[in-house]
Amino acid sequence: MESGRTILIVGGGVVGSSIAYHLRLDGHTGRVVVIERDPTYTRASSSLAMGGIRQQFSSAVNVKLAQYSTRFYTTFDRRMRVPSHTPKVNFRQRGYLFLVDDASADRFESRVERQRSIGARVERLNLDQLRVRMPDIRLDDIRFGVFGPHDGYLEPREVLAGFRAAASAADVDYVTAEVVDLVMRSGQVEGVVLNSGERLVADAVVNAAGPFASRLAAMAGIHLPVEPVRQHLFRCALPEQWPYRFPMVIDPTGVHWRHDDALTIATPDQLIVAHTKLDEPPGESFTCDLSRWMSDFRPQLARRVPRLEPLELIEGWAGLYAMTPDHNPVLGEHPLARRFFLANGFSGHGLMLAPAIGKALSELIRIGRPETVDVTCFAPDRFDRDAPVHDEAMI
């Protein structure tokens, strides 16, 4: 695509803003417009996320995307500083630690071998090494741990604010509106219709609408298998100022937690806790079921680290994952709608992979092919071709 042409991005969350930023970074000189219906981002997935960053995947493409993003996040605060905003994502590379029990030992042994073969940095920790890292953890049912030393967690809202501020400083236009239709001619998307009735003409339109991506795709006559699924998170206060910082810990039960460092001396030490409910029905629900704290979250956390008792619940909230059938993203131009690019279905990994996704979409839009990471396996029509991408390292 010629560098002077107009690109519309529908969805101004972390993925859409990363795409806009990378387009400018990579030299696109035409107009870039991001259309976001809610500039407060109250229900944006990137605002409600847990903030984990890991390279512990089992497919080479996801490892490479994660490694690009990890490198990006280590310098995010410096590289994204602009006169209007100084980001503070506070990327704490305290690692991701998977606790492995008898039932999953063989699978994780194979996964570690696979991850090392494709370039992921992982360490296998025996029980003594686990006790050194976390002296208070209960290990009676644990065989070993798998630790990613380059992994960690950061502040999701700061990532979103940083990308948006940097994109705006690079002359990306943000428009507060909702897209109600796409303008199409001869199988090509040529623009959008806003809820105000205004039409915006474009040389390319990007679907970065998160959990609502299938609605936008339907306007182009495309069935996009992306469904919104509710996910719960809880913040709790620790009973004391903890003597060490937790990495992101993933229990065999599926409960996982990370430290939420105190902002001031007076702020209690806190954890953020998550647990994916595998049978959660699809739907756009943001209602937090507080009863799950006592039924699904707290018992497993207290059993694994008994010293955490008594845990005091501070708050709970719910956000949406944009889920695909294989839990991997949909990336690229759709063959049934030319110049309509998809960046959807991250299944809980949008914030984690956002820098690399921005880079990949910038390349696909500008030059028609991926160069930094080959993402062609995530093509939008892969489900129609029965070509899902397998990656077992999903939480």
BAZA-195502 format. One record per residue (C-alpha): residue in three letters; x, y, z. Coordinates in steps of 0.001 Angstrom, whole numbers, plus 524288, in hexadecimal, padded with zeros to 5 digits. Example, Ala and Ser with C-alpha at 12.3 -4.5 7.8 and 13.67 -1.06 7.14 Angstrom:
# BAZA-195502
ALA8300C7EE6C81E78 SER835667FBDC81BE4 
END
This chain:
# BAZA-195502
MET800008000080000 GLU804E380D937FCC2 SER8095E814D9808E5 GLY800298204D80690 ARG7F362818D780742 THR7E9048192B811FA ILE7E7CA80E2581BD8 LEU7DC3180CF382519 ILE7DD9C804CC83171 VAL7D0F8800F88383E GLY7D4077FF528469E GLY7DD34807FA84E57 GLY7E1567FE66858D8 VAL7EF287F99E85A9E VAL7EF487F1A184DF6 GLY7E9527FC3984575 SER7F210806B084B48 SER7FE1A7FE1C849B7 ILE7FAD57FC3883B4F ALA7F94880AE683995 TYR8061780D9B840A7 HIS80DA58037C838C4 LEU8083D8089082BEC ARG80E1F815C482F0F LEU81A9E80FB883475 ASP81C4480814827D6 GLY81ACF813EC81F44 HIS80C918149D81B0D THR80A3D822E9817BB GLY7FBE38227381407 ARG7F0AD8250A81D18 VAL7EE8981B5B8282D VAL7E17781C3282F31 VAL7DDC28143883B23 ILE7CF2E8133A83DE3 GLU7CC0C8106484C22 ARG7BE3D810B085157 ASP7C2118122485FB5 PRO7CDE681ACE8624E THR7CCA4817ED870F0 TYR7CFE38099886DFC THR7C75D8057F87966 ARG7C4CE7F814873AA ALA7D0BB7F6B086B0A SER7D7467E98186CA6 SER7E4947F00D86D6F SER7DFEB7F868878E8 LEU7DA797ECD088062 ALA7E5987E34287DD5 MET7EE8E7DC97887A5 GLY7FABA7E1A3880F2 GLY802A47D52A87F57 ILE80D967D47187540 ARG813787C71D871EF GLN81AC47C01C86732 GLN817297B29686C1E PHE80F537ADEF8606B SER811067A146858F6 SER8101D7A68A84B0F ALA81B797ADA6844C1 VAL812EF7B8A183F94 ASN80D837BBF184D0D VAL81AFE7BB3885344 LYS820637C4AF84929 LEU814E47CE0784ACC ALA816977CD8D85984 GLN825477CFC6858C5 TYR8238D7DBB885021 SER819637E0FE859A4 THR821B77DE1586591 ARG82D2E7E59685FE3 PHE8240A7F0BB85C8B TYR81E6A7F15586A41 THR82BBD7F19F870C4 THR82E047FF0E86AAB PHE81FD980367869A8 ASP8207380E818738C ARG82C1D814AD86CEA ARG828A7812BA85EA6 MET81A53816A88600B ARG81C8882322867BE VAL816A482EE4860CD PRO8148283CF686555 SER8066C83A25868E9 HIS808B882D7387054 THR813128262387809 PRO80F36817C1878EC LYS8120680F8B884DA VAL80F018018B880EF ASN8182E7FC6988B8B PHE81BB37EFCB8848F ARG8204C7E6D788F7B GLN827867DB4B889B2 ARG825487D27F89550 GLY822267C6FB88CAA TYR816ED7BDB488A0B LEU8170F7B18189273 PHE80EE27A59588ED3 LEU80D6179BDD899F8 VAL80CF378E0F8947F ASP8063E7828D89B31 ASP8064B773FE897F2 ALA7FAE77751388E98 SER801CB77F0B885FF ALA8101877B3A887E4 ASP81200773EE87B13 ARG80B4277E948735A PHE813BE7892D87966 GLU820427817587773 SER81D21780EF868EF ARG8191D78F2D868E7 VAL825F17939C86EFC GLU82D9C78C15864BC ARG8253A791D885A05 GLN8264D79FBC85F41 ARG8351079F0E86012 SER835DD799CA85237 ILE82E837A59784CE8 GLY8364B7AF8C85495 ALA82E4B7B225860C7 ARG835EE7B47686D51 VAL830A67AB0E87798 GLU836447A4C3883BE ARG8320C7981A88A2F LEU83222799F4898FB ASN8328D78EC28A2B7 LEU82B9278F6B8AFBF ASP83730794ED8B721 GLN838A479FC28AD21 LEU82A257A2C08AE4C ARG82B347A3D08BD03 VAL8365F7AD6E8BBC5 ARG82E2D7B62C8B2FE MET821B07B4E38BAFE PRO8245C7AF9E8C8B3 ASP815FC7AF9C8CC88 ILE810A37A79C8C157 ARG80AD079A218C36E LEU810E9790088BA78 ASP80BBA782EF8BF33 ASP805177805B8B210 ILE80EFA787398A93B ARG8197C780588A13D PHE820D978C2C89BF1 GLY81F30799E6896BE VAL821557A04988981 PHE826537AE2A88A61 GLY827CA7B89087FDE PRO831BA7C26688514 HIS82EFD7CCB287AA5 ASP820587CC7E87D1C GLY818C57D4FB88688 TYR80DBC7DEA988793 LEU80AAE7ED0A885D3 GLU7FFEF7F72388732 PRO7F5D27F55087C4A ARG7EFE5802EB87CDE GLU7FD4D8091587B99 VAL8001C800F786F74 LEU7F3848058C86921 ALA7F5C8813B986CF7 GLY803D28131386825 PHE8007480D8A85AD3 ARG7F5618172A858CD ALA7FD7F822F185CD9 ALA808F581EF085443 ALA8000581C6F848A7 SER7F94B8299684A7C ALA806758306584B4C ALA809CF82A1283E32 ASP7FDEB83083837C1 VAL7F47B8252783900 ASP7E68D82A58839D4 TYR7DD75824AA84420 VAL7CEEA825EC8413E THR7C47A8232B84B6A ALA7B9CC81BFB843FC GLU7B3DC80EB384160 VAL7B4AB807E483445 VAL7A7248038A82FF1 ASP7AA667FEBE82246 LEU7B5557FC6E81898 VAL7B5F98024D80B0D MET7B8907F77A80121 ARG7B9D17F6B17F27A SER7BD347EAC47EA44 GLY7C1F07E2F77F5FA GLN7CA927EDC87FB3E VAL7C8B17F5BC807AE GLU7C9D28042680471 GLY7C5E980AC681103 VAL7BCA480B2C81C92 VAL7AFC98116582079 LEU7AF6A8179182DFA ASN7A3CC8187A83723 SER7A326826FC833D7 GLY7A06F82357825B5 GLU7ADC9828168213B ARG7B54881FC981783 LEU7C3F881E8881855 VAL7CAF0819D080C27 ALA7D734811AB80DA4 ASP7E10D809B68060F ALA7E1227FF8C810ED VAL7D89A7FCAA81CB7 VAL7DDB57F53182884 ASN7D4CE7ED7B83186 ALA7DAB07EF2983F1A ALA7CDA37EEC584614 GLY7D1757E4DC8507D PRO7C6367DC83855A5 PHE7BCEE7E38184C63 ALA7C4B17E02F84021 SER7BAB07D6B283A9E ARG7B0837E191839BE LEU7B96B7E9BF8313E ALA7BD257DE23828CE ALA7AECC7DAFD826AB MET7AD3E7E85A82057 ALA7B6477E34E815B0 GLY7AE7F7D6BC81479 ILE7B8DC7CEF981BB6 HIS7B6B67C50882668 LEU7C1C47C73C8300A PRO7C28E7BCBE83AA8 VAL7C5FB7C60D845C2 GLU7BD5F7C5AA851CE PRO7BDAF7CE2B85E0C VAL7BF817C60186A67 ARG7BF467CB9187827 GLN7CB5C7CA5F880B9 HIS7CC2A7CD9288F2B LEU7D7297D3DD896DD PHE7D80E7D6FC8A548 ARG7E0EF7DFD28AD24 CYS7E3B27DBF78BB25 ALA7EBDE7E18B8C648 LEU7F67C7D9288CC4B PRO7F6387D7458DB0C GLU803947DDBE8DC4F GLN80DF67E4838D455 TRP813477D8EF8CCD1 PRO821F17D6528CE2E TYR823AB7D34A8BFAE ARG81CD67D6158B2E0 PHE815197CB798AC10 PRO817557C8A389DB3 MET80B517C577895BA VAL808217B84389BD7 ILE7FF787AE7B894B2 ASP7FA017A3C889D64 PRO7F62779684897B2 THR7E80A799CA89B3F GLY7E86F7A536891BE VAL7E8A77AFC289C2F HIS7F3917B96589966 TRP7F8147C57A8A06F ARG802097D05D8A065 HIS8065D7DB1B8A96B ASP7FFDF7E85E8A84E ASP80A3F7F0DF8AE7E ALA8061D7FB308B81B LEU8064C808F68B2AC THR8095180EF28BFF2 ILE80E2080A3D8CD1A ALA8004580B8E8D24D THR7FA8B802DD8C7A5 PRO7F9217F4A18CB9B ASP800C67EA5A8C436 GLN7F7B77E4448BA1E LEU7F5F17D93F8B077 ILE7EE207D8798A3DA VAL7E8307CAFA8A206 ALA7E21B7C4A9895FA HIS7DC177B7A18928B THR7D6B67B4AF8850E LYS7C99D7ADDC88582 LEU7CA647A46187A30 ASP7BBA87A2DB878F0 GLU7B8757B16A87990 PRO7ADDD7B3C486F52 PRO7B0997BDD1864AA GLY7AA1D7CAF686657 GLU7AC927D94F868F2 SER7AB5A7D8DD877BC PHE7B3507E1E388075 THR7AC6F7DDD988CF4 CYS7B5F27D90889727 ASP7B13A7CD0589E6F LEU7B73C7CFB98ABBA SER7B3527C23F8B0A2 ARG7BE1B7BC7B8A837 TRP7C8487C2518B144 MET7C4337B8FD8BC0C SER7C0FC7AD5C8B36A ASP7CBC67AD388A911 PHE7D6947B6C18AC77 ARG7D9367B84C8BAF1 PRO7D9727A9D98BF15 GLN7E3A87A6108B4FC LEU7EC277B1D38B7C6 ALA7EBB67AFC88C67C ARG7EEAB7A15C8C511 ARG7FA9D7A3ED8BCA5 VAL7FFF07AE9B8C5A5 PRO7FA137AC798D343 ARG800FD7B85C8D8BE LEU7F8447C0DF8D051 GLU7ED317BEDD8D9F0 PRO7E5B97C72B8DCDF LEU7E3C27CC728CF28 GLU7DB9F7D8C48CE3E LEU7D4207DAED8C1AD ILE7D5417E8EC8BCD3 GLU7CDF57E8538AFF4 GLY7CA357DFDE8A47C TRP7C78C7E3098965F ALA7C4747DC7688984 GLY7C97E7DEF587BDF LEU7C85E7D82886ED9 TYR7D15F7CEF6867B1 ALA7CFB97CEAF858ED MET7D0357C00A856B0 THR7D2997B87584A26 PRO7D0A07A9BC84870 ASP7DF497A7138499D HIS7E1FE7B21185376 ASN7EB377B8B7849E3 PRO7E9887C5B6842DD VAL7E42A7C8BB83576 LEU7ED9C7D16982DFE GLY7EE247D6B98203B GLU7E61E7DAC581485 HIS7D9AE7D305812A9 PRO7D9087CC4880557 LEU7CA807CF4E803FE ALA7CBEC7DDC78070B ARG7D7E17E41E8011C ARG7DE927EEE8808DC PHE7D77A7EA5881520 PHE7E1C47E65681F0D LEU7DED07DEA882B53 ALA7E5FD7DF3A8384B ASN7DCC67D7A5840FD GLY7DA7F7CC0F849E4 PHE7E61B7CD0A85310 SER7DF8A7C44885D1D GLY7E55B7CB5F868B8 HIS7F29F7CEA8862A0 GLY7EFBA7DBB885C1A LEU7F7157E433865C5 MET802017DA2B8667C LEU804557DA12857C1 ALA7FFF17E7DA85436 PRO80D387ED5785030 ALA80FF27E1FD846FD ILE8021F7E24B84194 GLY803A57F0AE83E85 LYS810387EDC783744 ALA80A667E24382FDC LEU7FE4E7E9B382B6C SER806847F5568276B GLU80E3E7EC6281E6C LEU802477E56E81908 ILE7FB737F24681617 ARG8072A7F99B8107C ILE80E827EF22808E0 GLY804FD7E3C780854 ARG80D7A7D9D980F67 PRO812E07D74081D09 GLU821667D97C81EFA THR824407DA2982D93 VAL81C127CE328315E ASP815627C527827A3 VAL807277C58282BFD THR801487BF7781FBC CYS7FCCA7B394827A0 PHE7F3047BCBB82E4E ALA7EC517C0068216A PRO7DDFC7C400822B2 ASP7D8F87B8A981A72 ARG7E0577ADD08218F PHE7D4307A8948283F ASP7CD4A7A78381B2A ARG7D90A79FA58167C ASP7D91D79750822E0 ALA7E6C679C2882627 PRO7E67279FF683490 VAL7F3047A37C83BA4 HIS7F66379AED84731 ASP7FD0A7A09C8531B GLU7FB167991085FA7 ALA801067A37E8686B MET7F4497AAC786ACD ILE7EF297AE848782A 
END
